[in-house]
Amino acid sequence: MAAKNIPIEEAVETARKCSFMFKKESILALYTPFIVCLASGTLKLETFHHFIAQHSYYLKAFAKAYEAAVEYTDDDDAKVGLSEMRKNVIKELKMQDTVIQPLFPNPNLCSYQHLAFASSPWGKFLQLELLLHSGYALRRRELTVHIRCLEEHISKTMEIRKVRMIIRDDEVSNVMRALILGPILLTMEFYTDSSSQRLLSVAISVFASGLFMEWDSDMVKKCALNPGTVKYTDFLLATTSGKIEGVKTDTLATPFEKTMLAAYILGAMIPCIRLYAYIGKELLVFLEGETTHPYKRIIDNYASDVFEGLARENESWLDKLSAPLTGKELNIIEKLYQQAMKLELGFLLAQPLDQKSVIPISREHNPAEDRLVIFFNFDLTCTAVDSSAILAEIAIVSAPKSDENQQENQLVRMLSADLRSKWEDLSKQYTEEYEECIDTLLLTENAEKIDYERLHKALEQLSDFEKRANMRVIESGVLKGLKLEDIKRAGELMILQDGCNNFFQSIIKNEQLNADIHMLSYCWCGDLIRSAFSSGGLDVLNVHTNELIFEENVSTGEILKKVESPIDKVQVFSKILNKCSNDKKNLTVHVGDTMSDLLCLLQADIGIVLNPSSSLMRVGSHFGVSFIPLFPGIVKKQKIFAAGDSFCWNKLSGVLYTVSSWAEIHAFILGSS
């Protein structure tokens, strides 16, 4: 079956599947210091210039990739569509080569020095920046003034008046000043009277040491090919030439077989486009109410319908060309997509960021002076299923089906069917009484700001409820007769949240990070937790939870109660910190998701809520707790940091940060690499 016989509306959504599969890389890209500084508007212009200067390298690689895709595909519609894509890339490249012309509207007024400046790498780069990104710290009045200066520079009086107006305006960016003063520096030949020469010399000297010398000597180095750019463009060009792992291009003889190469090329290109569309949309929120955000233009561009349309059009061709491919061939596209995402993440991390960033928090960590203490919950924070349901299921499955199956010299157990019915009754009763308890807590007056003492007192009611519920479980006998080996096996097979294991493994392996890790959990059986993490080499974690009591490795149904309530949790939290030696400064982080974590989350310097439960949000908000998505919270901190104001992460601030994945937590604490 040829690809051209498949209508595009019937094509499989390969692109959407890949985008979903590798969403983690998109999140990590968002949390790079470069993007955080860009979002906050505090990114240094030099860094931004370097970033923009890499575009031409990408465009050249894209032009070659589109050309190859057009050549390989046998789909007539795809040939037309991809050819149009290539034409647009070529136009943009040509635009970059000719972009300097509008700044010199009258060639007769341009001296040889003017033209030399205009065609120099520095002049071309700065003028390209002006046209493509004229919104950055630039007002239309200043642009008009500059063009008029060049048109009418013969009129010395007018020229000097405009130069004086420009250099006295403190809001004009250094880039704009350089763009204006650069040509003026080269046109001093037109000014012979001493007053003009003197004024121009003063204007130039103001910026010479701080700007001209730096840009003149370092421009090539600063705007040279970035290592991250090299890795991605080399990868794309290698894919374009058929150098793809698992593919023998010399065996692809028919036009249909060669079409898969076009799909592979698109699989290596699209992640770059889709990633920036995602970043643009995520950063739009930081333009709300902002009239002077220096990077508004580029954020608007990436978030625009036009850019989204570009991404979707490329994705539609990938979907169509990949429709007839086999599972193995689709696997290759997924690998190319993932590799491209990783390389684009590497590109963002490779940007020369000559400024401090608030993330990752491990960056400013000095193991000789600092200690990072991480607390976290287990059920639904680390796991996909609540541990109580797992223990109950083990009990039900292992219970005898009839009295005949009861063995002598063993604990008498409830029959499997009776046990399931009993567990369902217990679960239903717990849910109903829990909701009633939450509703009771919300009958009190709303707090305008965090009222920790009143919240603590309110949660004592919830604590009493949790203890009564545990006692009902013990008395019911549903946990009686569980074998320790069955519990450990279940723990080893538990599915943890994506990225959870990797995060803690990275913490432990990081020798430069002086970190203590503590799990605080309501779980009835610590052995289940320890087994869940031992398979990932994380048996060094400190687990603070309840324990089932065993006799000859068989559960008696009794629970050694240690952590049953929010009050118990925060008491354990405080005891752990009190035991920490005072020789180092502690930075505490707590990760949780339910009401049981609320007090600990507030007591930690940084409280992170992973996919918060509705009850946690309702009760927290009622008592004055603010829930802020982590990324906007970081951007706000970056603004404060860049302004020179001191900032710190404080406990009992009343602010908790929400995240949707462990990838966000990993990027925030350890970085995106």
Long-range contacts (C-beta under 8 A, 24 or more apart in sequence): 1-324, 2-74, 2-75, 2-255, 2-256, 2-259, 2-324, 3-73, 3-74, 3-75, 3-78, 3-256, 3-259, 3-320, 3-321, 3-323, 3-324, 4-74, 4-75, 4-76, 4-77, 4-78, 6-320, 6-323, 6-324, 8-77, 8-316, 8-319, 8-320, 10-323, 11-316, 11-319, 11-320, 11-322, 11-323, 12-319, 12-322, 12-323, 13-319, 14-263, 14-267, 14-318, 14-319, 14-322, 14-323, 14-330, 14-333, 15-270, 15-274, 15-314, 15-315, 15-316, 15-318, 15-319, 16-315, 16-319, 17-334, 18-267, 18-270, 18-271, 18-333, 18-334, 18-337, 18-338, 19-274, 21-334, 21-337, 21-338, 22-271, 22-337, 22-338, 22-341, 24-498, 24-499, 24-661, 24-663, 25-275, 25-338, 25-341, 25-342, 25-344, 25-345, 26-275, 26-278, 26-279, 26-341, 27-661, 27-663, 27-664, 27-667, 28-345, 28-663, 28-666, 28-667, 28-672, 29-275, 29-279, 29-344, 29-345, 29-348, 29-672, 30-278, 30-279, 30-282, 30-631, 30-667, 31-359, 31-360, 31-631, 31-634, 31-664, 31-667, 31-668, 31-672, 32-345, 32-348, 32-349, 32-667, 32-672, 33-353, 33-357, 33-359, 34-348, 34-349, 34-351, 34-353, 35-279, 35-283, 35-348, 36-357, 36-358, 36-359, 36-634, 36-635, 36-638, 37-353, 37-355, 37-357, 37-638, 37-642, 38-283, 38-295, 38-298, 38-299, 39-283, 39-286, 39-299, 39-635, 39-638, 40-286, 40-635, 40-636, 40-638, 40-639, 40-642, 41-286, 41-290, 41-293, 41-294, 41-295, 41-639, 42-355, 42-638, 42-639, 42-641, 42-642, 42-643, 43-294, 43-295, 43-355, 44-353, 44-354, 44-355, 45-136, 45-173, 45-174, 45-175, 46-222, 46-352, 46-354, 47-351, 47-352, 47-353, 47-354, 47-355, 48-136, 48-295, 49-125, 49-129, 49-175, 49-222, 49-223, 50-222, 50-223, 50-226, 50-351, 50-352, 51-351, 52-128, 52-129, 52-132, 52-133, 53-125, 53-223, 54-225, 54-226, 54-229, 54-347, 56-93, 56-96, 57-225, 57-229, 57-233, 58-229, 58-232, 58-233, 58-272, 59-89, 59-92, 59-93, 59-96, 60-93, 60-233, 61-232, 61-233, 61-236, 61-237, 62-89, 62-236, 62-269, 63-89, 63-90, 63-93, 64-237, 64-240, 65-236, 65-237, 65-239, 65-240, 65-265, 65-268, 65-269, 68-240, 68-241, 68-261, 68-262, 68-265, 69-240, 69-261, 69-262, 69-265, 69-266, 70-262, 72-258, 72-259, 72-261, 72-262, 72-265, 73-258, 73-259, 73-262, 73-321, 74-255, 74-256, 74-258, 74-259, 75-259, 75-262, 75-320, 75-321, 77-320, 78-262, 78-317, 78-320, 78-321, 81-313, 81-317, 82-262, 82-317, 85-313, 85-314, 96-128, 99-124, 99-127, 99-128, 99-131, 99-132, 100-124, 100-127, 100-128, 102-131, 102-147, 103-127, 103-130, 103-146, 103-147, 103-150, 104-150, 105-147, 105-150, 105-151, 106-150, 106-151, 109-150, 109-151, 109-153, 109-154, 110-150, 111-186, 111-187, 111-189, 111-190, 113-186, 113-187, 113-189, 114-183, 114-186, 114-187, 116-186, 117-182, 117-183, 117-186, 121-219, 121-220, 121-223, 122-182, 122-215, 122-216, 122-219, 123-182, 125-219, 125-223, 126-175, 126-178, 126-179, 126-182, 127-179, 129-175, 129-179, 130-175, 130-176, 130-179, 133-297, 133-298, 134-297, 135-296, 135-297, 136-173, 136-175, 136-294, 136-295, 136-297, 137-171, 137-172, 137-173, 137-175, 137-176, 137-292, 137-294, 138-172, 138-173, 138-175, 138-176, 139-171, 142-166, 142-169, 142-172, 142-176, 142-180, 145-180, 146-176, 146-179, 146-180, 149-180, 149-184, 150-183, 153-187, 153-190, 154-190, 156-190, 156-191, 156-193, 156-196, 159-196, 160-195, 160-196, 160-199, 160-200, 163-199, 163-200, 163-203, 164-199, 167-203, 167-206, 173-294, 174-207, 174-210, 174-211, 177-207, 177-211, 178-207, 178-211, 178-212, 178-215, 181-207, 181-212, 182-212, 185-212, 222-352, 226-347, 226-350, 226-351, 227-350, 228-343, 228-346, 228-347, 228-348, 228-349, 228-350, 228-351, 229-347, 229-350, 231-343, 231-346, 231-347, 232-272, 232-340, 232-343, 232-344, 232-346, 232-347, 235-268, 235-339, 235-340, 235-343, 236-265, 236-268, 236-269, 236-340, 239-264, 239-265, 239-268, 239-336, 240-265, 244-332, 244-336, 245-332, 245-335, 246-328, 246-332, 246-335, 247-332, 256-324, 259-321, 260-321, 260-322, 260-325, 260-329, 262-321, 263-318, 263-321, 263-322, 263-325, 263-329, 263-333, 264-332, 264-333, 264-336, 266-314, 266-317, 266-318, 266-321, 267-318, 267-322, 267-332, 267-333, 267-334, 267-336, 267-337, 267-340, 268-336, 268-337, 268-339, 268-340, 269-314, 269-340, 270-311, 270-314, 270-315, 270-318, 270-337, 270-340, 271-337, 271-340, 271-341, 271-344, 272-340, 272-344, 273-307, 273-310, 273-311, 273-314, 274-311, 274-315, 275-341, 275-344, 276-302, 276-307, 277-302, 277-303, 277-307, 277-308, 277-310, 277-311, 280-304, 280-307, 282-631, 285-632, 286-632, 286-635, 345-672, 345-673, 346-673, 348-672, 349-672, 349-673, 355-642, 356-641, 357-638, 357-641, 358-634, 358-637, 358-638, 358-641, 358-647, 359-634, 359-667, 359-668, 359-671, 360-667, 360-668, 360-669, 360-670, 360-671, 360-672, 361-587, 361-606, 361-649, 361-668, 361-669, 362-510, 362-512, 362-513, 362-669, 362-670, 362-671, 363-671, 365-512, 365-513, 365-514, 365-587, 367-512, 367-513, 367-514, 369-584, 369-585, 370-514, 370-584, 370-585, 370-586, 370-587, 371-514, 371-515, 371-516, 371-580, 371-584, 371-585, 371-586, 371-587, 372-513, 372-514, 372-515, 372-516, 372-586, 372-587, 372-589, 372-669, 373-515, 373-516, 373-518, 373-576, 373-577, 373-580, 373-586, 373-587, 373-588, 373-589, 374-507, 374-515, 374-516, 374-517, 374-518, 374-588, 374-589, 374-590, 374-591, 374-669, 375-518, 375-519, 375-520, 375-573, 375-576, 375-588, 375-589, 375-590, 375-591, 375-600, 375-604, 376-517, 376-518, 376-519, 376-520, 376-590, 376-591, 376-592, 377-519, 377-520, 377-521, 377-591, 377-592, 377-593, 377-594, 377-596, 377-597, 378-519, 378-521, 378-523, 378-529, 378-545, 379-521, 379-522, 379-523, 379-594, 380-593, 380-594, 380-611, 381-497, 381-591, 381-592, 381-593, 381-594, 381-597, 381-610, 382-496, 382-497, 382-500, 382-532, 383-494, 383-495, 383-496, 383-497, 383-532, 384-495, 384-496, 384-497, 385-494, 385-495, 387-521, 387-523, 387-524, 387-525, 387-528, 387-529, 388-523, 388-524, 390-490, 390-494, 390-528, 391-479, 391-482, 391-487, 391-524, 391-525, 391-528, 392-423, 392-478, 392-479, 394-482, 394-486, 394-487, 394-490, 395-419, 395-423, 395-478, 395-479, 395-480, 395-481, 395-482, 396-420, 396-423, 398-481, 398-482, 398-483, 398-486, 399-481, 410-481, 410-554, 411-480, 411-481, 411-554, 411-556, 413-477, 413-480, 413-481, 414-477, 414-478, 414-480, 419-478, 422-476, 422-478, 423-478, 426-472, 426-473, 426-476, 426-478, 429-472, 430-469, 433-465, 433-469, 434-465, 434-615, 437-461, 437-462, 437-465, 438-462, 438-595, 438-615, 438-618, 438-619, 441-619, 441-622, 442-618, 442-619, 442-622, 444-622, 446-622, 446-624, 447-622, 447-623, 447-624, 448-624, 449-624, 449-654, 450-602, 450-623, 450-624, 450-625, 450-652, 450-653, 450-654, 451-623, 451-624, 452-599, 452-602, 452-623, 452-652, 454-623, 455-598, 455-599, 455-602, 455-619, 455-623, 455-625, 456-567, 456-570, 456-599, 458-619, 458-623, 459-565, 459-566, 459-567, 459-595, 459-598, 459-599, 460-567, 462-565, 462-566, 462-595, 463-564, 463-565, 463-566, 463-567, 463-568, 464-565, 466-522, 466-564, 466-565, 466-596, 467-561, 467-564, 467-565, 470-524, 470-559, 470-561, 470-564, 473-524, 473-559, 474-557, 474-558, 474-559, 477-557, 478-557, 479-524, 479-548, 479-555, 479-557, 479-559, 480-555, 480-556, 480-557, 481-554, 481-555, 481-557, 482-548, 482-554, 482-555, 483-553, 483-554, 483-555, 484-527, 484-550, 484-553, 484-554, 484-555, 485-553, 487-525, 487-527, 487-528, 487-531, 487-548, 488-527, 488-528, 488-531, 489-531, 490-528, 490-531, 491-527, 491-528, 491-529, 491-530, 491-531, 491-532, 491-534, 492-531, 492-532, 492-534, 492-535, 494-528, 494-531, 494-532, 496-532, 496-536, 497-610, 497-661, 497-662, 498-661, 498-662, 498-663, 499-661, 499-662, 499-663, 499-665, 499-666, 500-662, 501-533, 501-536, 501-538, 502-662, 502-666, 503-662, 503-665, 503-666, 503-669, 503-670, 504-533, 504-536, 504-538, 504-541, 505-536, 505-537, 505-538, 506-666, 506-670, 507-669, 507-670, 508-537, 508-538, 508-540, 510-670, 513-670, 514-584, 516-542, 516-576, 516-580, 517-541, 517-542, 518-542, 518-544, 518-576, 519-543, 519-544, 519-545, 520-544, 520-545, 520-563, 520-569, 520-572, 520-573, 520-597, 520-600, 521-545, 521-546, 521-563, 522-546, 522-563, 522-564, 522-565, 522-596, 524-548, 524-559, 544-572, 544-576, 565-596, 566-595, 566-596, 566-597, 566-598, 566-599, 566-600, 567-599, 569-596, 569-597, 569-599, 569-600, 570-599, 570-600, 570-603, 573-599, 573-600, 573-603, 573-604, 574-603, 587-649, 588-651, 589-669, 591-665, 595-619, 598-625, 601-656, 602-651, 602-652, 602-654, 602-656, 603-651, 603-652, 604-651, 605-648, 605-649, 605-650, 605-651, 606-649, 606-657, 607-655, 607-656, 607-657, 608-656, 608-657, 608-658, 608-659, 608-665, 608-668, 609-656, 609-657, 609-658, 609-659, 610-658, 610-659, 610-660, 610-661, 610-662, 610-665, 611-659, 611-660, 612-658, 620-656, 624-654, 625-654, 625-655, 625-656, 626-654, 626-655, 626-656, 627-656, 627-657, 627-658, 628-655, 628-656, 628-657, 628-658, 629-657, 629-658, 629-659, 630-657, 630-658, 630-659, 630-664, 630-668, 631-664, 633-657, 634-668
